[in-house]
Amino acid sequence: MSVDVGSAAPDFSLRSQHGEDIALSSFRDSRNVVLVFIPFAFSGTCTSELGEIRDHLDAFAAHDTQVLAVSCDHFFSNRAFSDSEGLTFPVLSDFWPHGEVSRAYGTFNAEAGAPNRGTYVIDSEGIVRWMVQVGIGERRDLSDVLAALAELS
């Protein structure tokens, strides 16, 4: 499966690093969502990318946008990762069924057992308005995400 710009974002409910179940649909009619798939907590590129998002949360707030990060790591690993990096946005666990949400969005890399780096800008109506997918070893450009959010405003 994969998701295209202009299509409805597949709904899901995943456990956050704090053990809370968070559904994508809970933001419908209230906030935009930036959904960021990361391969592995504690890896260099994932740490750098999520740290950059952490450092620019005010830019997301200015666009009335909730950031949700997703990895296939267990929620306990995501808790240790988010605590060590000061991540205050939800880091969701797609651990079991392993990669189910990553597969629904077309980011799951079966060879690695983890998602590729996918980012989806989802408007408050639940429609995918922008997306990018890159390989596990590639870095995404935050300015591209912020530009896509600016277009929603």
N, CA, C and O atoms as a GROMACS GRO file, in nm:
protein
  612
    1MET      N    1   0.083  -0.119   0.000
    1MET     CA    2   0.000   0.000   0.000
    1MET      C    3   0.087   0.125   0.000
    1MET      O    4   0.202   0.122   0.043
    2SER      N    5   0.031   0.233  -0.047
    2SER     CA    6   0.098   0.360  -0.036
    2SER      C    7  -0.006   0.471  -0.033
    2SER      O    8  -0.124   0.447  -0.060
    3VAL      N    9   0.038   0.588   0.000
    3VAL     CA   10  -0.051   0.703   0.014
    3VAL      C   11  -0.007   0.808  -0.088
    3VAL      O   12   0.113   0.830  -0.108
    4ASP      N   13  -0.102   0.872  -0.150
    4ASP     CA   14  -0.072   0.976  -0.247
    4ASP      C   15  -0.123   1.110  -0.198
    4ASP      O   16  -0.216   1.117  -0.118
    5VAL      N   17  -0.060   1.217  -0.247
    5VAL     CA   18  -0.107   1.352  -0.217
    5VAL      C   19  -0.249   1.364  -0.271
    5VAL      O   20  -0.278   1.324  -0.383
    6GLY      N   21  -0.337   1.420  -0.188
    6GLY     CA   22  -0.477   1.436  -0.224
    6GLY      C   23  -0.566   1.325  -0.172
    6GLY      O   24  -0.689   1.336  -0.178
    7SER      N   25  -0.506   1.217  -0.121
    7SER     CA   26  -0.585   1.106  -0.067
    7SER      C   27  -0.604   1.121   0.084
    7SER      O   28  -0.531   1.195   0.151
    8ALA      N   29  -0.702   1.051   0.134
    8ALA     CA   30  -0.726   1.049   0.279
    8ALA      C   31  -0.612   0.975   0.346
    8ALA      O   32  -0.571   0.868   0.301
    9ALA      N   33  -0.561   1.031   0.453
    9ALA     CA   34  -0.454   0.967   0.531
    9ALA      C   35  -0.514   0.848   0.605
    9ALA      O   36  -0.616   0.862   0.671
   10PRO      N   37  -0.451   0.731   0.596
   10PRO     CA   38  -0.502   0.616   0.671
   10PRO      C   39  -0.502   0.645   0.822
   10PRO      O   40  -0.402   0.690   0.877
   11ASP      N   41  -0.615   0.620   0.885
   11ASP     CA   42  -0.624   0.642   1.029
   11ASP      C   43  -0.551   0.530   1.102
   11ASP      O   44  -0.534   0.420   1.049
   12PHE      N   45  -0.509   0.559   1.222
   12PHE     CA   46  -0.441   0.461   1.306
   12PHE      C   47  -0.451   0.506   1.450
   12PHE      O   48  -0.483   0.621   1.480
   13SER      N   49  -0.422   0.414   1.538
   13SER     CA   50  -0.404   0.445   1.679
   13SER      C   51  -0.279   0.370   1.724
   13SER      O   52  -0.271   0.248   1.712
   14LEU      N   53  -0.182   0.445   1.775
   14LEU     CA   54  -0.056   0.386   1.821
   14LEU      C   55  -0.023   0.436   1.961
   14LEU      O   56  -0.071   0.542   2.003
   15ARG      N   57   0.057   0.360   2.032
   15ARG     CA   58   0.097   0.395   2.167
   15ARG      C   59   0.215   0.493   2.165
   15ARG      O   60   0.314   0.471   2.096
   16SER      N   61   0.201   0.600   2.242
   16SER     CA   62   0.309   0.699   2.252
   16SER      C   63   0.417   0.651   2.348
   16SER      O   64   0.404   0.547   2.412
   17GLN      N   65   0.523   0.730   2.357
   17GLN     CA   66   0.632   0.699   2.449
   17GLN      C   67   0.586   0.704   2.595
   17GLN      O   68   0.656   0.654   2.683
   18HIS      N   69   0.470   0.762   2.620
   18HIS     CA   70   0.416   0.769   2.756
   18HIS      C   71   0.306   0.665   2.780
   18HIS      O   72   0.240   0.668   2.884
   19GLY      N   73   0.287   0.574   2.685
   19GLY     CA   74   0.190   0.467   2.700
   19GLY      C   75   0.047   0.506   2.665
   19GLY      O   76  -0.045   0.428   2.688
   20GLU      N   77   0.028   0.625   2.609
   20GLU     CA   78  -0.106   0.670   2.570
   20GLU      C   79  -0.134   0.626   2.427
   20GLU      O   80  -0.045   0.628   2.342
   21ASP      N   81  -0.258   0.586   2.401
   21ASP     CA   82  -0.299   0.555   2.265
   21ASP      C   83  -0.338   0.687   2.197
   21ASP      O   84  -0.421   0.762   2.248
   22ILE      N   85  -0.276   0.713   2.083
   22ILE     CA   86  -0.303   0.837   2.009
   22ILE      C   87  -0.351   0.798   1.870
   22ILE      O   88  -0.285   0.725   1.797
   23ALA      N   89  -0.469   0.848   1.835
   23ALA     CA   90  -0.526   0.823   1.703
   23ALA      C   91  -0.507   0.944   1.614
   23ALA      O   92  -0.523   1.058   1.658
   24LEU      N   93  -0.473   0.921   1.490
   24LEU     CA   94  -0.460   1.030   1.394
   24LEU      C   95  -0.593   1.107   1.386
   24LEU      O   96  -0.593   1.230   1.380
   25SER      N   97  -0.703   1.035   1.386
   25SER     CA   98  -0.835   1.097   1.372
   25SER      C   99  -0.870   1.191   1.487
   25SER      O  100  -0.962   1.272   1.474
   26SER      N  101  -0.799   1.183   1.599
   26SER     CA  102  -0.828   1.272   1.712
   26SER      C  103  -0.791   1.417   1.681
   26SER      O  104  -0.832   1.508   1.754
   27PHE      N  105  -0.715   1.440   1.574
   27PHE     CA  106  -0.677   1.576   1.535
   27PHE      C  107  -0.767   1.631   1.424
   27PHE      O  108  -0.755   1.748   1.387
   28ARG      N  109  -0.855   1.546   1.372
   28ARG     CA  110  -0.942   1.588   1.263
   28ARG      C  111  -1.030   1.704   1.305
   28ARG      O  112  -1.081   1.707   1.417
   29ASP      N  113  -1.047   1.798   1.217
   29ASP     CA  114  -1.127   1.919   1.238
   29ASP      C  115  -1.068   2.014   1.342
   29ASP      O  116  -1.134   2.109   1.382
   30SER      N  117  -0.945   1.989   1.386
   30SER     CA  118  -0.886   2.080   1.484
   30SER      C  119  -0.743   2.123   1.450
   30SER      O  120  -0.708   2.239   1.470
   31ARG      N  121  -0.661   2.031   1.400
   31ARG     CA  122  -0.520   2.064   1.375
   31ARG      C  123  -0.469   1.991   1.252
   31ARG      O  124  -0.520   1.885   1.215
   32ASN      N  125  -0.369   2.049   1.189
   32ASN     CA  126  -0.292   1.978   1.087
   32ASN      C  127  -0.199   1.882   1.160
   32ASN      O  128  -0.175   1.896   1.280
   33VAL      N  129  -0.148   1.784   1.088
   33VAL     CA  130  -0.053   1.688   1.146
   33VAL      C  131   0.064   1.673   1.050
   33VAL      O  132   0.046   1.661   0.929
   34VAL      N  133   0.184   1.673   1.106
   34VAL     CA  134   0.303   1.632   1.031
   34VAL      C  135   0.342   1.497   1.089
   34VAL      O  136   0.380   1.485   1.206
   35LEU      N  137   0.333   1.395   1.004
   35LEU     CA  138   0.362   1.258   1.042
   35LEU      C  139   0.500   1.224   0.989
   35LEU      O  140   0.525   1.228   0.869
   36VAL      N  141   0.592   1.191   1.081
   36VAL     CA  142   0.733   1.169   1.048
   36VAL      C  143   0.771   1.027   1.085
   36VAL      O  144   0.776   0.992   1.203
   37PHE      N  145   0.799   0.944   0.986
   37PHE     CA  146   0.844   0.808   1.010
   37PHE      C  147   0.996   0.807   1.022
   37PHE      O  148   1.066   0.864   0.939
   38ILE      N  149   1.046   0.743   1.129
   38ILE     CA  150   1.190   0.729   1.149
   38ILE      C  151   1.225   0.582   1.160
   38ILE      O  152   1.148   0.504   1.216
   39PRO      N  153   1.341   0.542   1.108
   39PRO     CA  154   1.378   0.401   1.114
   39PRO      C  155   1.411   0.352   1.255
   39PRO      O  156   1.355   0.251   1.300
   40PHE      N  157   1.501   0.420   1.326
   40PHE     CA  158   1.551   0.366   1.452
   40PHE      C  159   1.577   0.476   1.554
   40PHE      O  160   1.651   0.571   1.527
   41ALA      N  161   1.516   0.463   1.671
   41ALA     CA  162   1.548   0.553   1.782
   41ALA      C  163   1.698   0.540   1.811
   41ALA      O  164   1.756   0.432   1.797
   42PHE      N  165   1.757   0.649   1.852
   42PHE     CA  166   1.898   0.658   1.892
   42PHE      C  167   1.996   0.654   1.775
   42PHE      O  168   2.117   0.666   1.798
   43SER      N  169   1.950   0.637   1.652
   43SER     CA  170   2.045   0.641   1.540
   43SER      C  171   2.079   0.787   1.512
   43SER      O  172   2.001   0.877   1.545
   44GLY      N  173   2.193   0.810   1.451
   44GLY     CA  174   2.242   0.946   1.431
   44GLY      C  175   2.148   1.036   1.352
   44GLY      O  176   2.118   1.147   1.395
   45THR      N  177   2.102   0.988   1.238
   45THR     CA  178   2.017   1.072   1.153
   45THR      C  179   1.881   1.095   1.219
   45THR      O  180   1.829   1.206   1.214
   46CYS      N  181   1.823   0.992   1.278
   46CYS     CA  182   1.693   1.009   1.346
   46CYS      C  183   1.704   1.108   1.461
   46CYS      O  184   1.618   1.194   1.478
   47THR      N  185   1.810   1.096   1.539
   47THR     CA  186   1.831   1.188   1.651
   47THR      C  187   1.845   1.331   1.600
   47THR      O  188   1.787   1.424   1.657
   48SER      N  189   1.921   1.349   1.494
   48SER     CA  190   1.941   1.482   1.437
   48SER      C  191   1.812   1.540   1.381
   48SER      O  192   1.779   1.656   1.407
   49GLU      N  193   1.738   1.460   1.304
   49GLU     CA  194   1.614   1.510   1.244
   49GLU      C  195   1.510   1.547   1.350
   49GLU      O  196   1.450   1.654   1.343
   50LEU      N  197   1.489   1.460   1.447
   50LEU     CA  198   1.389   1.490   1.549
   50LEU      C  199   1.434   1.602   1.641
   50LEU      O  200   1.352   1.678   1.692
   51GLY      N  201   1.565   1.615   1.661
   51GLY     CA  202   1.618   1.729   1.737
   51GLY      C  203   1.592   1.860   1.665
   51GLY      O  204   1.561   1.961   1.728
   52GLU      N  205   1.604   1.860   1.534
   52GLU     CA  206   1.575   1.979   1.455
   52GLU      C  207   1.427   2.015   1.466
   52GLU      O  208   1.392   2.133   1.478
   53ILE      N  209   1.340   1.914   1.461
   53ILE     CA  210   1.196   1.940   1.478
   53ILE      C  211   1.172   1.996   1.618
   53ILE      O  212   1.100   2.095   1.633
   54ARG      N  213   1.232   1.935   1.719
   54ARG     CA  214   1.218   1.983   1.858
   54ARG      C  215   1.256   2.130   1.868
   54ARG      O  216   1.189   2.209   1.935
   55ASP      N  217   1.363   2.167   1.802
   55ASP     CA  218   1.414   2.303   1.809
   55ASP      C  219   1.329   2.403   1.730
   55ASP      O  220   1.348   2.524   1.744
   56HIS      N  221   1.236   2.354   1.648
   56HIS     CA  222   1.151   2.441   1.567
   56HIS      C  223   1.002   2.416   1.593
   56HIS      O  224   0.919   2.442   1.506
   57LEU      N  225   0.968   2.365   1.711
   57LEU     CA  226   0.827   2.337   1.740
   57LEU      C  227   0.740   2.463   1.731
   57LEU      O  228   0.621   2.454   1.700
   58ASP      N  229   0.798   2.579   1.758
   58ASP     CA  230   0.720   2.703   1.747
   58ASP      C  231   0.673   2.726   1.604
   58ASP      O  232   0.565   2.782   1.584
   59ALA      N  233   0.751   2.687   1.506
   59ALA     CA  234   0.711   2.702   1.366
   59ALA      C  235   0.592   2.612   1.333
   59ALA      O  236   0.504   2.650   1.256
   60PHE      N  237   0.589   2.492   1.392
   60PHE     CA  238   0.475   2.403   1.372
   60PHE      C  239   0.351   2.458   1.443
   60PHE      O  240   0.241   2.455   1.388
   61ALA      N  241   0.370   2.510   1.562
   61ALA     CA  242   0.259   2.569   1.638
   61ALA      C  243   0.200   2.688   1.563
   61ALA      O  244   0.079   2.709   1.566
   62ALA      N  245   0.285   2.765   1.496
   62ALA     CA  246   0.237   2.881   1.420
   62ALA      C  247   0.143   2.839   1.307
   62ALA      O  248   0.061   2.919   1.261
   63HIS      N  249   0.156   2.715   1.262
   63HIS     CA  250   0.069   2.662   1.156
   63HIS      C  251  -0.038   2.568   1.215
   63HIS      O  252  -0.098   2.488   1.143
   64ASP      N  253  -0.060   2.578   1.346
   64ASP     CA  254  -0.160   2.495   1.415
   64ASP      C  255  -0.143   2.347   1.378
   64ASP      O  256  -0.236   2.281   1.333
   65THR      N  257  -0.020   2.298   1.398
   65THR     CA  258   0.018   2.165   1.352
   65THR      C  259   0.076   2.081   1.465
   65THR      O  260   0.160   2.127   1.542
   66GLN      N  261   0.029   1.957   1.474
   66GLN     CA  262   0.080   1.859   1.568
   66GLN      C  263   0.183   1.772   1.498
   66GLN      O  264   0.155   1.720   1.389
   67VAL      N  265   0.300   1.755   1.556
   67VAL     CA  266   0.401   1.663   1.504
   67VAL      C  267   0.380   1.527   1.571
   67VAL      O  268   0.365   1.518   1.692
   68LEU      N  269   0.379   1.423   1.489
   68LEU     CA  270   0.376   1.285   1.538
   68LEU      C  271   0.489   1.210   1.471
   68LEU      O  272   0.494   1.202   1.348
   69ALA      N  273   0.582   1.156   1.550
   69ALA     CA  274   0.689   1.073   1.495
   69ALA      C  275   0.649   0.927   1.514
   69ALA      O  276   0.583   0.893   1.612
   70VAL      N  277   0.688   0.841   1.420
   70VAL     CA  278   0.654   0.699   1.426
   70VAL      C  279   0.778   0.616   1.398
   70VAL      O  280   0.849   0.640   1.301
   71SER      N  281   0.803   0.518   1.485
   71SER     CA  282   0.908   0.420   1.461
   71SER      C  283   0.853   0.282   1.494
   71SER      O  284   0.748   0.268   1.557
   72CYS      N  285   0.924   0.180   1.450
   72CYS     CA  286   0.884   0.043   1.482
   72CYS      C  287   0.947  -0.004   1.613
   72CYS      O  288   0.935  -0.122   1.649
   73ASP      N  289   1.014   0.087   1.684
   73ASP     CA  290   1.070   0.053   1.814
   73ASP      C  291   0.958   0.038   1.916
   73ASP      O  292   0.851   0.096   1.901
   74HIS      N  293   0.984  -0.040   2.021
   74HIS     CA  294   0.888  -0.056   2.130
   74HIS      C  295   0.869   0.077   2.201
   74HIS      O  296   0.960   0.160   2.202
   75PHE      N  297   0.752   0.099   2.260
   75PHE     CA  298   0.728   0.229   2.322
   75PHE      C  299   0.822   0.256   2.439
   75PHE      O  300   0.847   0.372   2.470
   76PHE      N  301   0.874   0.153   2.505
   76PHE     CA  302   0.973   0.176   2.611
   76PHE      C  303   1.102   0.235   2.553
   76PHE      O  304   1.163   0.323   2.614
   77SER      N  305   1.145   0.186   2.436
   77SER     CA  306   1.263   0.243   2.369
   77SER      C  307   1.237   0.386   2.328
   77SER      O  308   1.323   0.472   2.341
   78ASN      N  309   1.116   0.411   2.276
   78ASN     CA  310   1.080   0.547   2.237
   78ASN      C  311   1.078   0.641   2.358
   78ASN      O  312   1.110   0.759   2.345
   79ARG      N  313   1.041   0.589   2.474
   79ARG     CA  314   1.041   0.671   2.595
   79ARG      C  315   1.184   0.710   2.633
   79ARG      O  316   1.212   0.826   2.662
   80ALA      N  317   1.273   0.612   2.633
   80ALA     CA  318   1.413   0.641   2.667
   80ALA      C  319   1.472   0.739   2.566
   80ALA      O  320   1.546   0.831   2.604
   81PHE      N  321   1.441   0.720   2.439
   81PHE     CA  322   1.490   0.808   2.333
   81PHE      C  323   1.436   0.950   2.351
   81PHE      O  324   1.513   1.046   2.349
   82SER      N  325   1.305   0.963   2.368
   82SER     CA  326   1.246   1.097   2.380
   82SER      C  327   1.294   1.167   2.507
   82SER      O  328   1.317   1.288   2.505
   83ASP      N  329   1.308   1.093   2.616
   83ASP     CA  330   1.360   1.153   2.740
   83ASP      C  331   1.504   1.202   2.722
   83ASP      O  332   1.539   1.311   2.766
   84SER      N  333   1.586   1.122   2.656
   84SER     CA  334   1.727   1.160   2.639
   84SER      C  335   1.744   1.278   2.544
   84SER      O  336   1.841   1.353   2.555
   85GLU      N  337   1.650   1.296   2.452
   85GLU     CA  338   1.662   1.403   2.352
   85GLU      C  339   1.569   1.521   2.380
   85GLU      O  340   1.568   1.617   2.304
   86GLY      N  341   1.490   1.514   2.488
   86GLY     CA  342   1.400   1.624   2.521
   86GLY      C  343   1.288   1.642   2.421
   86GLY      O  344   1.247   1.755   2.394
   87LEU      N  345   1.238   1.532   2.366
   87LEU     CA  346   1.130   1.537   2.267
   87LEU      C  347   0.996   1.545   2.341
   87LEU      O  348   0.961   1.454   2.417
   88THR      N  349   0.923   1.651   2.318
   88THR     CA  350   0.796   1.672   2.389
   88THR      C  351   0.675   1.636   2.304
   88THR      O  352   0.563   1.632   2.355
   89PHE      N  353   0.697   1.610   2.177
   89PHE     CA  354   0.587   1.566   2.089
   89PHE      C  355   0.579   1.413   2.095
   89PHE      O  356   0.676   1.348   2.132
   90PRO      N  357   0.464   1.355   2.058
   90PRO     CA  358   0.450   1.210   2.064
   90PRO      C  359   0.545   1.137   1.969
   90PRO      O  360   0.558   1.172   1.852
   91VAL      N  361   0.610   1.036   2.022
   91VAL     CA  362   0.690   0.942   1.945
   91VAL      C  363   0.616   0.809   1.957
   91VAL      O  364   0.615   0.746   2.063
   92LEU      N  365   0.554   0.768   1.848
   92LEU     CA  366   0.461   0.655   1.849
   92LEU      C  367   0.528   0.525   1.808
   92LEU      O  368   0.620   0.523   1.726
   93SER      N  369   0.481   0.417   1.868
   93SER     CA  370   0.538   0.285   1.844
   93SER      C  371   0.452   0.204   1.746
   93SER      O  372   0.336   0.173   1.774
   94ASP      N  373   0.511   0.170   1.633
   94ASP     CA  374   0.448   0.085   1.531
   94ASP      C  375   0.506  -0.056   1.545
   94ASP      O  376   0.529  -0.127   1.447
   95PHE      N  377   0.527  -0.094   1.672
   95PHE     CA  378   0.596  -0.220   1.704
   95PHE      C  379   0.514  -0.344   1.671
   95PHE      O  380   0.565  -0.440   1.613
   96TRP      N  381   0.384  -0.341   1.709
   96TRP     CA  382   0.303  -0.461   1.685
   96TRP      C  383   0.160  -0.424   1.653
   96TRP      O  384   0.103  -0.342   1.724
   97PRO      N  385   0.100  -0.480   1.552
   97PRO     CA  386   0.164  -0.567   1.454
   97PRO      C  387   0.277  -0.491   1.384
   97PRO      O  388   0.259  -0.377   1.340
   98HIS      N  389   0.391  -0.554   1.374
   98HIS     CA  390   0.515  -0.488   1.335
   98HIS      C  391   0.502  -0.415   1.202
   98HIS      O  392   0.482  -0.476   1.097
   99GLY      N  393   0.514  -0.282   1.209
   99GLY     CA  394   0.515  -0.200   1.089
   99GLY      C  395   0.382  -0.183   1.019
   99GLY      O  396   0.379  -0.142   0.903
  100GLU      N  397   0.273  -0.214   1.085
  100GLU     CA  398   0.142  -0.208   1.020
  100GLU      C  399   0.110  -0.068   0.966
  100GLU      O  400   0.063  -0.054   0.852
  101VAL      N  401   0.134   0.034   1.045
  101VAL     CA  402   0.106   0.171   1.000
  101VAL      C  403   0.208   0.213   0.895
  101VAL      O  404   0.171   0.277   0.796
  102SER      N  405   0.333   0.179   0.915
  102SER     CA  406   0.436   0.209   0.815
  102SER      C  407   0.401   0.146   0.681
  102SER      O  408   0.422   0.207   0.576
  103ARG      N  409   0.349   0.027   0.684
  103ARG     CA  410   0.307  -0.041   0.560
  103ARG      C  411   0.190   0.034   0.496
  103ARG      O  412   0.186   0.051   0.374
  104ALA      N  413   0.093   0.077   0.577
  104ALA     CA  414  -0.024   0.148   0.524
  104ALA      C  415   0.016   0.277   0.452
  104ALA      O  416  -0.051   0.319   0.358
  105TYR      N  417   0.125   0.338   0.498
  105TYR     CA  418   0.172   0.462   0.436
  105TYR      C  419   0.276   0.437   0.327
  105TYR      O  420   0.323   0.531   0.263
  106GLY      N  421   0.313   0.311   0.305
  106GLY     CA  422   0.408   0.277   0.200
  106GLY      C  423   0.553   0.306   0.234
  106GLY      O  424   0.637   0.316   0.145
  107THR      N  425   0.583   0.319   0.363
  107THR     CA  426   0.721   0.351   0.402
  107THR      C  427   0.798   0.230   0.456
  107THR      O  428   0.919   0.239   0.475
  108PHE      N  429   0.731   0.118   0.482
  108PHE     CA  430   0.798   0.007   0.549
  108PHE      C  431   0.904  -0.055   0.458
  108PHE      O  432   0.877  -0.085   0.342
  109ASN      N  433   1.023  -0.074   0.512
  109ASN     CA  434   1.134  -0.136   0.442
  109ASN      C  435   1.150  -0.276   0.503
  109ASN      O  436   1.210  -0.291   0.609
  110ALA      N  437   1.097  -0.377   0.434
  110ALA     CA  438   1.096  -0.513   0.489
  110ALA      C  439   1.236  -0.567   0.512
  110ALA      O  440   1.257  -0.643   0.607
  111GLU      N  441   1.330  -0.529   0.429
  111GLU     CA  442   1.468  -0.576   0.445
  111GLU      C  443   1.528  -0.528   0.576
  111GLU      O  444   1.600  -0.602   0.643
  112ALA      N  445   1.498  -0.405   0.613
  112ALA     CA  446   1.552  -0.346   0.736
  112ALA      C  447   1.461  -0.370   0.856
  112ALA      O  448   1.505  -0.356   0.970
  113GLY      N  449   1.335  -0.408   0.832
  113GLY     CA  450   1.241  -0.426   0.941
  113GLY      C  451   1.201  -0.295   1.008
  113GLY      O  452   1.163  -0.292   1.125
  114ALA      N  453   1.210  -0.186   0.930
  114ALA     CA  454   1.183  -0.052   0.983
  114ALA      C  455   1.134   0.036   0.868
  114ALA      O  456   1.153   0.002   0.751
  115PRO      N  457   1.072   0.148   0.901
  115PRO     CA  458   1.027   0.235   0.792
  115PRO      C  459   1.144   0.311   0.729
  115PRO      O  460   1.244   0.342   0.794
  116ASN      N  461   1.129   0.340   0.600
  116ASN     CA  462   1.215   0.440   0.538
  116ASN      C  463   1.174   0.574   0.598
  116ASN      O  464   1.080   0.580   0.676
  117ARG      N  465   1.243   0.678   0.563
  117ARG     CA  466   1.211   0.811   0.613
  117ARG      C  467   1.100   0.872   0.528
  117ARG      O  468   1.122   0.917   0.416
  118GLY      N  469   0.980   0.871   0.584
  118GLY     CA  470   0.866   0.930   0.516
  118GLY      C  471   0.810   1.043   0.600
  118GLY      O  472   0.803   1.031   0.723
  119THR      N  473   0.770   1.151   0.536
  119THR     CA  474   0.706   1.263   0.604
  119THR      C  475   0.579   1.298   0.529
  119THR      O  476   0.580   1.309   0.406
  120TYR      N  477   0.470   1.317   0.603
  120TYR     CA  478   0.339   1.346   0.545
  120TYR      C  479   0.280   1.468   0.614
  120TYR      O  480   0.270   1.472   0.736
  121VAL      N  481   0.242   1.568   0.536
  121VAL     CA  482   0.168   1.682   0.588
  121VAL      C  483   0.021   1.652   0.562
  121VAL      O  484  -0.022   1.637   0.448
  122ILE      N  485  -0.054   1.644   0.671
  122ILE     CA  486  -0.196   1.606   0.666
  122ILE      C  487  -0.276   1.724   0.718
  122ILE      O  488  -0.251   1.773   0.828
  123ASP      N  489  -0.373   1.770   0.639
  123ASP     CA  490  -0.450   1.886   0.682
  123ASP      C  491  -0.554   1.846   0.787
  123ASP      O  492  -0.570   1.728   0.818
  124SER      N  493  -0.623   1.945   0.841
  124SER     CA  494  -0.717   1.918   0.951
  124SER      C  495  -0.838   1.838   0.906
  124SER      O  496  -0.917   1.793   0.989
  125GLU      N  497  -0.855   1.819   0.776
  125GLU     CA  498  -0.963   1.734   0.725
  125GLU      C  499  -0.917   1.590   0.702
  125GLU      O  500  -0.996   1.505   0.662
  126GLY      N  501  -0.788   1.564   0.729
  126GLY     CA  502  -0.736   1.428   0.715
  126GLY      C  503  -0.686   1.394   0.576
  126GLY      O  504  -0.672   1.277   0.542
  127ILE      N  505  -0.660   1.496   0.495
  127ILE     CA  506  -0.612   1.476   0.358
  127ILE      C  507  -0.462   1.501   0.352
  127ILE      O  508  -0.412   1.600   0.406
  128VAL      N  509  -0.390   1.411   0.284
  128VAL     CA  510  -0.246   1.428   0.265
  128VAL      C  511  -0.225   1.540   0.163
  128VAL      O  512  -0.270   1.531   0.049
  129ARG      N  513  -0.155   1.645   0.205
  129ARG     CA  514  -0.132   1.761   0.118
  129ARG      C  515   0.010   1.769   0.065
  129ARG      O  516   0.036   1.839  -0.033
  130TRP      N  517   0.103   1.698   0.128
  130TRP     CA  518   0.243   1.697   0.084
  130TRP      C  519   0.308   1.575   0.145
  130TRP      O  520   0.272   1.531   0.254
  131MET      N  521   0.405   1.520   0.074
  131MET     CA  522   0.478   1.405   0.128
  131MET      C  523   0.614   1.394   0.064
  131MET      O  524   0.638   1.444  -0.047
  132VAL      N  525   0.704   1.329   0.135
  132VAL     CA  526   0.835   1.294   0.081
  132VAL      C  527   0.875   1.161   0.145
  132VAL      O  528   0.850   1.136   0.262
  133GLN      N  529   0.939   1.077   0.064
  133GLN     CA  530   0.995   0.952   0.114
  133GLN      C  531   1.138   0.942   0.065
  133GLN      O  532   1.167   0.962  -0.053
  134VAL      N  533   1.228   0.911   0.158
  134VAL     CA  534   1.368   0.890   0.124
  134VAL      C  535   1.414   0.761   0.193
  134VAL      O  536   1.344   0.709   0.280
  135GLY      N  537   1.528   0.712   0.154
  135GLY     CA  538   1.580   0.589   0.212
  135GLY      C  539   1.624   0.606   0.357
  135GLY      O  540   1.633   0.718   0.408
  136ILE      N  541   1.652   0.496   0.421
  136ILE     CA  542   1.690   0.496   0.562
  136ILE      C  543   1.811   0.583   0.588
  136ILE      O  544   1.816   0.653   0.689
  137GLY      N  545   1.909   0.582   0.499
  137GLY     CA  546   2.032   0.658   0.521
  137GLY      C  547   2.028   0.802   0.473
  137GLY      O  548   2.127   0.874   0.486
  138GLU      N  549   1.915   0.845   0.418
  138GLU     CA  550   1.906   0.981   0.365
  138GLU      C  551   1.840   1.073   0.467
  138GLU      O  552   1.763   1.029   0.552
  139ARG      N  553   1.872   1.200   0.457
  139ARG     CA  554   1.818   1.301   0.548
  139ARG      C  555   1.712   1.384   0.476
  139ARG      O  556   1.726   1.417   0.358
  140ARG      N  557   1.606   1.419   0.550
  140ARG     CA  558   1.502   1.508   0.495
  140ARG      C  559   1.535   1.652   0.530
  140ARG      O  560   1.607   1.679   0.627
  141ASP      N  561   1.482   1.745   0.452
  141ASP     CA  562   1.505   1.887   0.473
  141ASP      C  563   1.383   1.947   0.542
  141ASP      O  564   1.274   1.950   0.485
  142LEU      N  565   1.400   1.994   0.665
  142LEU     CA  566   1.290   2.050   0.742
  142LEU      C  567   1.227   2.170   0.674
  142LEU      O  568   1.107   2.193   0.686
  143SER      N  569   1.307   2.247   0.602
  143SER     CA  570   1.252   2.365   0.535
  143SER      C  571   1.146   2.327   0.432
  143SER      O  572   1.053   2.405   0.407
  144ASP      N  573   1.157   2.209   0.371
  144ASP     CA  574   1.055   2.163   0.276
  144ASP      C  575   0.922   2.139   0.347
  144ASP      O  576   0.816   2.173   0.294
  145VAL      N  577   0.928   2.080   0.466
  145VAL     CA  578   0.807   2.053   0.544
  145VAL      C  579   0.741   2.185   0.585
  145VAL      O  580   0.620   2.202   0.572
  146LEU      N  581   0.821   2.278   0.634
  146LEU     CA  582   0.768   2.407   0.678
  146LEU      C  583   0.709   2.485   0.561
  146LEU      O  584   0.610   2.557   0.578
  147ALA      N  585   0.768   2.474   0.443
  147ALA     CA  586   0.713   2.539   0.324
  147ALA      C  587   0.577   2.477   0.287
  147ALA      O  588   0.485   2.549   0.249
  148ALA      N  589   0.566   2.346   0.299
  148ALA     CA  590   0.438   2.279   0.270
  148ALA      C  591   0.331   2.324   0.370
  148ALA      O  592   0.216   2.344   0.332
  149LEU      N  593   0.369   2.340   0.496
  149LEU     CA  594   0.273   2.389   0.597
  149LEU      C  595   0.230   2.532   0.567
  149LEU      O  596   0.113   2.567   0.585
  150ALA      N  597   0.323   2.614   0.522
  150ALA     CA  598   0.290   2.753   0.490
  150ALA      C  599   0.187   2.760   0.378
  150ALA      O  600   0.103   2.850   0.376
  151GLU      N  601   0.192   2.665   0.286
  151GLU     CA  602   0.095   2.662   0.177
  151GLU      C  603  -0.046   2.629   0.227
  151GLU      O  604  -0.144   2.667   0.163
  152LEU      N  605  -0.056   2.560   0.339
  152LEU     CA  606  -0.187   2.527   0.395
  152LEU      C  607  -0.254   2.648   0.459
  152LEU      O  608  -0.376   2.655   0.468
  153SER      N  609  -0.173   2.743   0.502
  153SER     CA  610  -0.226   2.859   0.575
  153SER      C  611  -0.294   2.958   0.484
  153SER      O  612  -0.344   3.061   0.531
   0.00000   0.00000   0.00000
